Amino acid sequence: MDQIIGQIIGQTIGQTRDIFSAECPPGQVIGTQSTEGLTRQGADVEKVISIDNEALRIQPLVNPGWGRAGIVYGPYARVPGLALSVFMLNGHNTSEGNSIEETLKGRFFRWLRGSEANSISHRLWHWALSPLHRPSLKQFYRWIRNHKGRFKGGYIKENLAVGWFPDKVPVDPTAAGNSIVIRANGPENGELWTRQGKGLSPAFKGLQNLQTYYVVILRSQGAAYYAASVPKANGLSGFPYMRLVGIDAYSQDNSVYAGLYQSALGQVGFRVDTRVYGLHTEILPELATWYGTAQAADALTGEGGLEDTLAEVGERWRVLQGEFQRTAKGLIAIAQDSVTVLAMPEPAGAIHVLISAQQQPPTCALLWRNQGEDNTWGLFFENDQCQLKLKADGQWSQLAVDSRYGLRPECSNAVQVLDDGSTFSLYLEGALLFDQWFVDTRLQNAAQVGLAVFKAGEANAEAIAFQKLEAHSRHIPIPSALKLGVPWQREGSHLLMSDSFQGNLGDLEPRDLDRRKIELGDSDWRKEIGAGRMVVTGEGSVQVQASAQQPNPGRLAYTVAWPNPEFADLSVDIVPPGTDRQQGEKGRAGLIFWQDPDHYITISHWLDDTYGGASLSSFFHISGFEEIYDAVWTNVDKRILWGKQSRLRVTFDGMNFMAYIDGEPLLYRALSDVYPQVKQLSIQRVGLVANWEWGNDTGSLFSRFVAKA
């Protein structure tokens, strides 16, 4: 095997590693040498690709579309076990390429006014003085070029493709090869898709704007796709583990390029950049098998009975009912009703099997979360349709039927299950069956997978044949060779300040938070920004004094002196005003990190009637100027709701920040991702904010403020 791998390496470029350590100005990256001396190839039609702060940067295109911005390496000869790892931050996972419907007059007027925290004259003066904000001029051109009536491209929702491409500059990198594709998904932010067969297959939705690993490992035919981020990130495993998010069984491109392409960045004219921290390719001999990282696998070919035979990877097969036989074409049932199961070390996170069917085949099923004869989930194929069934205490119940899909006769059918323990999805030839993800924890810890055939007999014994069954763990260690750095995540360990906002129950009028001493800590609250008021309710909370009829007048912030200028870990409970949509209530509550009046950042809720979801938004007031169209946000769907309490937490070291809701990481950014030359802020004060974001807060409640370092 080692000799074969050695021969293979001689036919390819071999190991590639690029960590972008040397800075390079926009438009000059393509054609330069990588960290290890390999030529960086790809496309940079608009000169939007550069390198700074040890990361590749891709800026938004004026003319969105594929084939205009991307970086690749190669070509490589296709080899089993040839792996690509990319560690990156996609600028915005719900980026879209579309026209700006707002009038240009309205857009430029809003830019002049900004967040209204400062006068127009103040804004223009500081904008003119600050070199950090020069890119605004290109932003203006982008607005004009993409304004309604001038926008020439079609509506683009697929914004990023990472993986192996058959061409150096593919016309559409989502249409061929083996790639992970990120697609805009509106209120739920991003959706992760993988290329399988002749199309794209959705792995999960709700991909948040976090640093992410994308790993694609080629097979002799097809590829396996993996992704990872920080612990508790939706849909992903936490580093140093990765989650298998899809398997392609078909692609056979002999020559491929490794890299990524970007078609669109930002939404409705907002500017946001993608960052790539590193890219690595390497042949991994231990993953050169057809089953890769599987914890249990069996090609299911050969001869003889199945009972008590050892799987290619894993334990021995147990036949619970009927009889199975291995053949050159795969595993067949030779008894009318046959069921077999295979134990695994851990519950399966991904299962893949090929099913060959003849005309009018018997009913067959893939079983998972199996706990023996009486308890199991099953994906059934019967009468040209798919059925989802659950067997509990020996009784089958049918939960869903999909008549759009059935096994194709006279060919192989790729069947796949993705299951993180709380949510699972089912696929046939890459198509999402039942058009939904199922949220269900029943039998989530069961660690057996199985196959079943019903109504079979000697006459149609070979009408169903199973091949290449593989089951992978929910969390798979990232191979050491593919690690390119650790996603940023820092936590405070020392409690320095807290306030429950108790007191003042006897007051006739609620008291302003200004000049109130914080309960734990050596500081008083101080109004820092704004004409509105936050008042202590006397019921363990502070409320923005506003209503739907009289919103808070602009940005409002109260802060306390902070003793650690290098790091703060803040959290607070927030209840947005109102109880439901269409009440005119707006939630803009959040947290603020303050150096001085010219340097601070805010991270806050955005909840409004005008959109079908909610978001967590960050604004950057740097060098006395705030470019509101540089705001960075992530769409959080129903994590923020009217009248529902949630806990907002933000950690910030003066350069990097991570924002959480109820412990779930949702938004990461470094200030240098927004402004390459920015200096690290010194955190002098921290506190609460009712932000302006295309509207003002109408009465959010704050409680349980905690600050750690």
C-alpha positions in Angstrom: 0.0 0.0 0.0 2.8 2.4 0.9 4.5 1.7 -2.4 1.2 2.4 -4.3 0.7 5.7 -2.4 4.3 6.7 -3.2 3.7 6.1 -6.9 0.5 8.1 -6.7 2.3 11.1 -5.0 4.7 11.1 -7.8 1.8 11.7 -10.3 0.4 14.7 -8.4 1.7 18.0 -7.0 1.6 16.4 -3.6 1.2 18.2 -0.3 0.1 21.9 -0.5 -0.1 24.3 2.4 -0.9 28.0 2.2 -1.3 30.0 5.4 -1.1 33.5 3.7 1.7 34.8 5.9 3.1 37.4 3.5 0.9 40.5 2.8 -0.2 41.2 -0.8 -2.2 44.1 -2.1 -5.5 43.7 -4.0 -5.3 42.3 -7.5 -1.8 40.9 -7.1 -2.4 37.6 -5.3 -3.1 35.4 -8.3 0.2 34.3 -9.8 2.2 34.7 -6.6 3.7 31.8 -4.7 2.1 30.0 -1.8 3.7 29.5 1.6 5.4 26.3 0.2 6.2 27.8 -3.2 3.2 26.7 -5.3 1.6 29.1 -7.7 -1.7 30.6 -6.6 -4.1 30.3 -9.5 -7.7 31.2 -10.1 -9.5 34.4 -11.0 -9.5 38.0 -9.7 -11.3 40.0 -12.4 -12.1 43.0 -10.2 -9.0 43.0 -8.1 -10.8 42.1 -4.9 -8.4 39.4 -3.5 -5.6 40.5 -1.2 -3.7 39.2 1.8 -3.4 41.0 5.2 -3.1 40.1 8.8 -2.2 36.5 7.9 -5.4 35.7 6.0 -6.6 35.9 2.4 -9.3 38.6 1.9 -12.0 38.5 -0.7 -14.0 41.7 -1.0 -17.5 42.1 -2.6 -17.7 42.1 -6.3 -19.2 45.0 -8.1 -20.7 42.5 -10.6 -21.6 39.4 -8.7 -21.2 36.0 -10.4 -19.1 32.9 -10.6 -15.6 32.8 -12.2 -14.7 36.3 -11.1 -13.1 35.8 -7.7 -11.4 32.6 -6.5 -8.2 30.9 -5.7 -7.1 27.4 -6.6 -4.1 25.1 -6.7 -3.3 22.2 -9.0 -4.0 20.4 -11.1 -3.9 17.1 -9.1 -4.5 13.6 -10.3 -7.5 12.2 -8.6 -6.4 9.8 -5.8 -8.3 8.1 -3.1 -7.6 9.8 0.2 -6.6 13.1 -1.4 -7.9 15.6 1.1 -8.5 19.4 1.0 -8.9 21.4 4.2 -9.9 25.0 4.2 -10.1 27.1 7.4 -12.1 30.3 6.7 -14.7 32.8 7.6 -17.3 33.3 4.8 -18.2 37.0 4.9 -21.9 36.4 5.3 -23.4 32.9 4.8 -26.6 34.4 3.5 -24.9 36.7 1.0 -26.9 37.2 -2.2 -26.4 38.8 -5.6 -29.4 40.9 -6.5 -30.5 44.4 -7.2 -30.8 47.2 -4.6 -34.4 48.3 -4.6 -34.0 51.3 -2.4 -33.7 54.6 -4.3 -30.2 55.9 -4.6 -31.3 59.2 -3.1 -32.6 57.4 0.0 -29.5 55.2 0.2 -27.0 58.2 0.1 -29.1 60.2 2.5 -29.1 57.4 5.0 -25.3 57.1 4.5 -24.9 60.8 5.4 -27.1 60.5 8.5 -25.6 57.2 9.6 -26.8 55.9 13.0 -27.7 59.5 14.0 -25.3 59.2 17.0 -23.4 62.1 15.5 -24.2 65.1 13.3 -23.7 64.9 9.5 -20.9 67.4 9.7 -19.1 65.4 12.4 -19.5 62.2 10.3 -18.1 63.8 7.1 -15.2 65.4 8.9 -14.1 62.1 10.5 -14.7 60.2 7.3 -12.4 62.5 5.4 -9.7 62.2 8.1 -9.8 58.5 8.5 -7.9 56.3 5.9 -9.8 53.3 7.3 -12.9 54.4 5.5 -11.6 55.1 2.0 -13.3 51.9 0.6 -16.6 53.8 0.9 -15.9 55.3 -2.5 -15.9 51.8 -4.1 -19.1 51.1 -2.2 -20.8 54.0 -3.7 -20.0 52.7 -7.2 -21.3 49.3 -6.2 -24.6 50.8 -5.2 -25.0 52.7 -8.5 -24.0 49.6 -10.5 -26.4 47.3 -8.7 -29.3 49.6 -8.4 -32.6 48.4 -9.7 -32.7 48.7 -13.5 -28.9 48.6 -13.7 -28.3 45.2 -12.2 -27.5 42.8 -15.0 -27.0 39.5 -13.3 -29.7 37.0 -12.2 -30.6 36.4 -8.6 -27.7 34.6 -7.0 -28.2 32.6 -3.8 -25.2 30.2 -3.9 -22.4 32.5 -2.7 -19.4 30.2 -1.9 -18.0 26.9 -3.3 -15.1 25.1 -1.6 -13.6 21.9 -2.8 -12.3 20.1 -5.9 -13.1 21.5 -9.3 -12.4 19.9 -12.8 -11.4 23.3 -14.2 -9.1 26.1 -13.0 -11.7 28.7 -13.5 -15.1 26.9 -13.7 -18.0 28.7 -15.3 -20.1 27.4 -12.4 -18.2 25.6 -9.6 -21.5 24.3 -8.2 -22.2 22.3 -11.4 -19.3 19.9 -11.4 -16.6 18.4 -9.2 -16.8 17.8 -5.5 -17.5 20.9 -3.5 -19.3 22.2 -0.4 -21.6 25.1 -1.4 -23.0 27.8 0.9 -26.5 29.1 -0.1 -28.4 32.1 1.3 -31.4 31.0 3.4 -33.0 34.3 4.5 -34.2 34.3 8.1 -32.2 31.1 8.9 -29.0 32.6 7.5 -27.0 30.1 5.5 -27.6 26.6 4.2 -24.8 24.1 3.6 -25.1 22.0 0.5 -22.8 19.3 -1.0 -22.4 18.3 -4.6 -23.8 14.7 -5.1 -24.3 13.1 -8.4 -25.7 15.6 -10.9 -26.8 18.2 -8.4 -26.6 19.8 -5.0 -27.9 18.2 -1.8 -28.8 20.3 1.4 -27.1 19.1 4.5 -28.6 21.5 7.0 -29.9 25.1 7.3 -29.1 27.7 9.9 -25.3 28.0 9.2 -24.2 30.9 11.3 -21.4 33.4 10.6 -18.5 31.7 12.4 -15.0 30.6 11.5 -15.4 27.2 9.8 -13.4 24.3 8.6 -14.5 22.7 5.3 -12.9 19.4 4.4 -13.4 17.4 1.2 -11.8 13.9 0.9 -11.7 12.3 -2.5 -12.4 8.7 -3.2 -11.7 6.7 -6.3 -15.3 7.5 -7.1 -17.0 10.4 -5.3 -16.0 12.2 -2.1 -16.9 12.7 1.5 -17.6 16.1 2.9 -17.0 17.4 6.4 -17.3 20.7 8.3 -16.4 22.0 11.8 -16.5 25.2 13.8 -16.5 26.1 17.5 -18.4 23.8 20.0 -22.2 24.1 20.0 -22.3 25.8 16.5 -25.5 24.8 14.8 -25.2 21.9 12.4 -21.4 21.5 12.9 -19.0 19.6 15.2 -16.8 21.5 17.5 -13.1 21.7 16.7 -11.0 19.5 16.9 -13.8 17.3 15.6 -15.6 17.5 12.2 -19.0 16.3 11.1 -19.7 14.4 7.9 -22.3 16.4 6.0 -22.6 14.4 2.8 -21.2 11.6 0.5 -21.0 11.7 -3.2 -20.8 8.2 -4.8 -20.4 9.2 -8.5 -17.8 11.9 -9.4 -14.8 10.6 -11.3 -12.9 13.6 -12.6 -9.4 12.5 -13.3 -7.8 15.9 -12.9 -8.9 18.4 -10.3 -8.0 21.8 -8.7 -8.3 22.5 -5.0 -9.6 25.8 -3.8 -12.6 28.1 -3.5 -14.7 30.5 -5.5 -17.0 33.4 -4.3 -19.9 34.7 -6.3 -21.5 37.2 -3.9 -20.8 38.9 -0.6 -23.2 40.9 1.6 -26.8 41.7 1.2 -28.7 44.7 -0.2 -25.5 46.7 -0.7 -23.8 46.1 2.7 -20.1 45.3 2.5 -18.5 42.3 4.1 -15.3 40.4 3.4 -14.4 36.7 3.4 -11.3 35.6 5.2 -9.3 32.5 4.5 -6.8 31.6 7.2 -5.3 28.5 5.5 -5.6 25.8 2.9 -4.0 22.4 2.9 -4.1 19.4 0.6 -2.5 16.0 1.4 -3.0 12.4 0.6 -4.1 10.6 3.7 -3.3 6.8 3.2 -5.5 5.8 6.2 -8.5 7.4 4.5 -7.8 6.0 1.0 -10.4 3.3 1.4 -13.8 3.4 -0.1 -15.4 4.0 3.3 -13.0 6.7 4.6 -13.7 7.7 8.2 -16.5 5.1 8.8 -16.8 3.4 12.2 -18.7 0.5 10.5 -18.6 -0.5 6.8 -19.2 -3.4 4.6 -19.1 -3.7 0.8 -21.6 -6.5 1.2 -20.3 -8.4 -1.8 -18.7 -11.8 -2.0 -20.4 -15.2 -1.4 -22.1 -17.1 1.4 -24.6 -16.3 4.2 -24.4 -13.0 6.1 -25.1 -14.3 9.6 -22.2 -13.9 12.1 -19.8 -12.7 9.4 -17.4 -9.9 10.2 -18.1 -6.6 8.6 -15.2 -5.0 6.7 -15.0 -2.4 9.5 -16.7 -3.1 12.8 -18.6 -6.0 14.4 -20.3 -9.1 13.2 -23.6 -9.1 11.5 -26.7 -10.4 13.3 -29.7 -11.6 11.2 -32.8 -11.0 13.3 -35.2 -12.5 10.8 -35.0 -14.4 7.5 -31.8 -14.9 5.6 -29.3 -12.8 3.6 -26.6 -13.8 1.2 -23.6 -12.0 -0.2 -23.2 -12.0 -4.0 -21.0 -10.3 -6.6 -23.9 -7.8 -7.1 -24.3 -7.1 -3.4 -26.4 -8.4 -0.4 -29.7 -10.0 -1.2 -32.5 -11.5 0.9 -33.3 -15.1 0.2 -36.2 -15.4 2.6 -39.5 -13.5 2.4 -39.0 -11.1 5.3 -35.3 -10.5 6.3 -33.8 -8.1 8.8 -30.1 -7.7 9.8 -28.3 -5.3 12.1 -24.7 -4.3 12.7 -23.6 -2.8 16.0 -21.3 0.3 16.1 -19.1 1.8 18.8 -21.2 5.0 18.8 -24.5 6.2 17.3 -24.3 7.0 13.7 -24.1 10.6 12.4 -24.1 9.7 8.8 -25.1 6.5 6.9 -24.7 5.8 3.2 -25.7 2.8 1.2 -26.2 1.9 -2.5 -29.4 0.0 -3.4 -29.7 -1.6 -6.8 -33.3 -2.3 -7.8 -34.9 -4.2 -10.6 -38.4 -3.7 -12.0 -41.1 -4.1 -9.3 -38.8 -4.8 -6.5 -39.9 -5.9 -3.0 -40.1 -3.5 -0.1 -36.7 -2.7 1.4 -35.5 -0.4 4.2 -32.5 1.2 5.8 -32.7 1.0 9.6 -30.9 3.4 12.0 -31.1 4.3 15.6 -31.8 0.6 15.9 -32.2 -0.9 19.4 -33.0 -4.5 18.5 -36.1 -6.1 16.9 -38.7 -3.9 18.6 -37.3 -0.4 18.5 -35.9 1.3 15.4 -36.3 4.1 12.8 -36.7 3.0 9.2 -36.5 4.6 5.8 -38.7 2.4 3.5 -38.9 2.1 -0.2 -42.1 0.6 -1.4 -44.4 1.0 -4.5 -42.3 3.8 -6.0 -42.4 5.9 -2.9 -40.5 6.6 0.3 -41.9 6.2 3.8 -40.5 7.2 7.2 -41.5 4.7 9.9 -40.8 4.3 13.6 -41.0 1.0 15.4 -41.6 1.4 19.1 -42.2 -1.5 21.5 -42.8 -3.8 18.5 -45.4 -1.6 16.7 -44.7 0.2 13.4 -46.1 3.7 12.8 -45.8 5.6 9.6 -44.8 9.2 10.1 -44.3 10.6 6.5 -44.7 9.6 2.9 -43.0 11.1 -0.2 -44.5 10.0 -3.5 -42.2 12.2 -5.5 -39.3 9.7 -5.2 -38.7 6.0 -5.5 -35.9 3.6 -6.3 -34.8 3.9 -9.9 -34.9 0.5 -11.6 -31.8 -1.1 -13.2 -29.3 1.1 -11.5 -27.7 2.0 -8.2 -29.5 4.4 -5.9 -27.6 6.4 -3.3 -29.4 6.5 0.1 -28.2 8.7 2.9 -29.1 9.6 6.5 -27.6 12.6 8.4 -28.3 12.5 12.1 -26.8 14.7 14.8 -28.9 13.1 17.6 -31.6 15.7 17.7 -32.3 16.4 14.0 -32.1 14.0 11.1 -32.6 14.2 7.4 -33.0 11.6 4.7 -31.9 11.5 1.1 -32.3 9.6 -2.1 -29.8 10.4 -4.9 -29.1 13.7 -3.0 -32.7 14.8 -2.9 -34.0 15.8 0.5 -36.9 13.3 1.2 -40.1 14.6 2.7 -38.8 18.1 2.0 -37.9 18.6 5.7 -35.5 18.0 8.5 -37.0 16.0 11.4 -36.5 17.2 15.0 -36.8 14.0 17.1 -34.6 12.6 19.9 -36.3 9.2 20.2 -33.8 6.4 20.2 -31.0 9.0 19.7 -28.5 6.9 21.6 -29.1 3.6 19.8 -25.9 2.4 18.1 -27.0 -0.1 15.5 -27.6 0.2 11.8 -29.6 -2.3 9.7 -31.0 -3.5 6.4 -34.4 -5.1 5.7 -36.3 -6.7 2.8 -39.9 -7.6 3.0 -42.1 -9.6 0.6 -39.1 -11.2 -1.0 -38.8 -14.7 -2.4 -36.8 -16.9 -4.7 -38.4 -15.5 -7.8 -37.2 -11.9 -7.0 -34.3 -12.6 -4.6 -32.0 -10.3 -6.7 -34.5 -7.6 -7.3 -33.0 -5.7 -4.3 -29.2 -5.7 -3.7 -27.4 -3.6 -1.1 -23.8 -2.4 -1.6 -21.2 -0.4 0.2 -22.9 0.3 3.5 -21.0 2.8 5.6 -21.8 4.5 9.0 -19.8 7.3 10.5 -19.7 8.8 14.0 -21.4 12.1 14.8 -18.1 13.7 15.6 -15.0 12.6 13.8 -11.4 13.8 14.8 -10.0 16.2 12.2 -6.8 14.5 10.9 -3.7 16.3 12.3 -2.4 17.0 8.8 -5.5 19.0 8.0 -5.5 21.3 11.0 -4.8 25.0 10.2 -5.5 26.8 13.4 -8.0 26.9 16.2 -11.3 28.9 15.8 -11.2 31.9 18.1 -13.2 31.4 21.3 -12.3 32.9 24.7 -14.1 32.8 28.0 -14.0 34.9 31.1 -13.1 33.0 34.3 -13.2 35.8 36.9 -16.4 37.5 37.9 -15.7 41.3 38.2 -19.1 42.9 38.0 -22.8 42.1 38.1 -26.1 43.8 38.6 -29.5 42.2 39.2 -31.1 45.7 39.0 -33.1 45.1 42.2 -34.4 48.0 44.3 -36.5 51.2 44.0 -39.8 49.3 44.7 -41.0 52.2 46.9 -40.3 54.9 44.3 -43.3 56.6 42.8 -41.4 57.0 39.5 -38.9 54.5 38.0 -35.3 55.8 38.5 -32.9 56.4 35.7 -30.0 54.0 35.6 -27.6 56.9 35.4 -25.4 57.2 38.6 -26.7 54.0 40.1 -23.9 52.0 41.7 -23.5 48.6 40.3 -24.2 45.8 42.8 -20.9 44.0 42.4 -18.0 46.1 41.3 -16.5 49.5 41.9 -18.3 51.7 39.5 -21.5 53.7 38.9 -23.7 53.4 35.8 -23.3 56.4 33.5 -25.3 57.5 30.5 -22.8 57.5 27.7 -24.8 58.2 24.6 -28.3 59.3 23.8 -31.3 61.5 24.7 -33.5 58.6 25.9 -33.7 56.9 29.2 -33.2 53.4 30.7 -35.0 53.1 34.0 -34.8 50.6 36.9 -38.2 49.0 37.1 -38.0 47.9 40.7 -38.7 44.3 39.6 -35.2 43.2 38.9 -34.8 44.7 35.5 -33.9 47.9 33.5 -36.2 49.0 30.7 -35.8 51.3 27.8 -38.4 54.0 28.5 -40.2 53.9 25.1 -43.2 52.4 23.4 -44.4 51.6 19.9 -46.0 55.1 19.8 -42.9 56.8 21.1 -39.7 54.9 20.3 -36.5 55.6 22.0 -34.9 58.7 20.2 -31.8 57.2 18.6 -28.9 55.2 20.1 -28.8 55.0 23.9 -26.0 53.5 26.0 -25.2 53.2 29.7 -21.8 52.0 30.8 -19.6 51.2 33.8 -15.9 51.6 34.2 -14.1 48.3 33.2 -10.8 47.3 34.9 -9.4 45.0 32.2 -8.7 46.8 29.0 -7.7 43.6 27.2 -10.7 41.4 27.6 -14.4 41.4 28.6 -17.0 38.7 28.7 -20.4 40.3 29.1 -23.9 38.7 29.4 -27.4 40.0 30.0 -30.9 38.7 29.8 -33.1 40.6 27.3 -36.8 40.6 26.7 -37.9 42.3 23.5 -41.0 44.5 23.8 -44.4 43.3 22.8 -45.8 39.8 22.4 -46.1 39.2 18.7 -45.6 40.5 15.2 -47.6 43.4 13.8 -47.7 45.3 17.1 -45.2 47.9 15.9 -42.7 46.8 18.5 -39.0 46.9 17.8 -36.1 45.2 19.6 -32.7 46.8 19.4 -31.2 45.9 22.8 -27.6 44.7 23.3 -24.2 45.3 24.7 -21.5 48.0 24.2 -17.7 47.9 24.5 -16.3 51.4 24.8 -12.8 52.8 24.5 -13.7 56.5 24.0 -16.3 58.5 22.1 -14.5 57.8 18.8 -13.9 54.1 19.3 -16.6 51.6 20.4 -18.6 48.6 19.1 -22.1 47.5 19.7 -23.7 44.0 19.4 -27.5 44.0 19.6 -30.8 42.5 18.6 -32.7 43.4 15.5 -36.3 42.4 15.7 -38.8 44.1 13.5 -42.2 43.6 11.7 -40.5 44.3 8.4 -38.7 40.9 8.1 -39.7 37.3 8.7 -36.9 36.6 11.2 -34.5 38.3 13.6 -30.8 39.1 13.6 -27.8 39.7 15.8 -26.0 42.8 14.5 -22.6 44.5 15.2 -21.8 48.1 14.4 -18.3 49.6 14.5 -17.6 53.2 15.5 -14.0 53.6 14.6 -11.8 56.7 14.4 -14.9 58.9 15.0 -16.8 57.5 12.0 -19.4 54.7 11.8 -19.9 53.2 8.4 -23.4 51.7 8.9 -23.1 49.7 5.7 -20.1 47.9 7.2 -22.4 46.5 9.9 -22.0 42.7 10.2 -24.9 40.5 11.3 -26.2 37.0 11.3 -29.8 36.0 10.9 -31.0 34.0 13.9 -34.5 33.0 12.9 -36.7 32.5 16.0 -34.0 32.7 18.6 -35.1 36.2 19.3 -38.9 36.7 19.7 -41.2 39.4 21.1 -41.8 39.0 24.8 -39.4 36.0 25.1 -36.4 36.2 27.3 -33.0 35.1 25.9 -29.5 35.6 27.2 -27.1 37.6 25.0 -23.4 37.0 25.7 -20.5 38.7 23.9 -16.8 38.1 24.5 -14.3 40.7 23.1 -10.5 41.1 23.4 -10.3 44.5 21.7 -9.9 42.8 18.3 -12.0 39.6 18.1 -15.5 39.1 19.3 -18.0 36.2 19.6 -21.7 36.7 20.2 -24.0 34.0 21.7 -27.7 33.6 22.4 -28.6 31.2 25.1 -25.1 29.7 24.9 -25.1 29.1 21.2 -22.3 30.8 19.2 -23.8 32.8 16.3 -21.5 35.6 15.2 -17.7 36.0 15.1 -15.6 38.8 13.6 -12.3 40.5 14.0 -12.2 44.2 13.6 -9.3 43.7 11.2 -11.7 41.6 9.0 -13.7 44.9 8.6 -10.8 47.4 8.6 -7.4 45.9 7.8 -5.3 48.6 9.4 -7.4 49.0 12.6 -5.6 48.9 15.9 -6.8 46.8 18.8 -9.2 48.7 21.1 -8.6 49.3 24.8 -11.8 48.4 26.6 -12.3 51.2 29.1 -16.1 50.9 29.8 -18.8 48.3 29.1 -22.5 48.3 29.3 -26.0 48.2 27.8 -27.2 49.7 24.6 -30.5 50.3 22.9 -29.2 50.6 19.3 -30.4 52.4 16.3 -30.7 50.0 13.3 -33.2 51.3 10.8 -35.5 52.0 13.6 -35.4 52.4 17.4 -36.1 50.3 20.4 -39.6 50.5 21.8 -39.1 49.2 25.4 -36.8 46.2 25.8 -36.1 44.8 29.2 -32.6 44.0 30.6 -31.8 41.8 33.6 -29.0 39.9 35.2 -26.0 41.8 33.9 -22.7 39.8 34.4 -19.2 40.9 33.4 -16.2 38.6 33.6 -12.5 38.8 32.6 
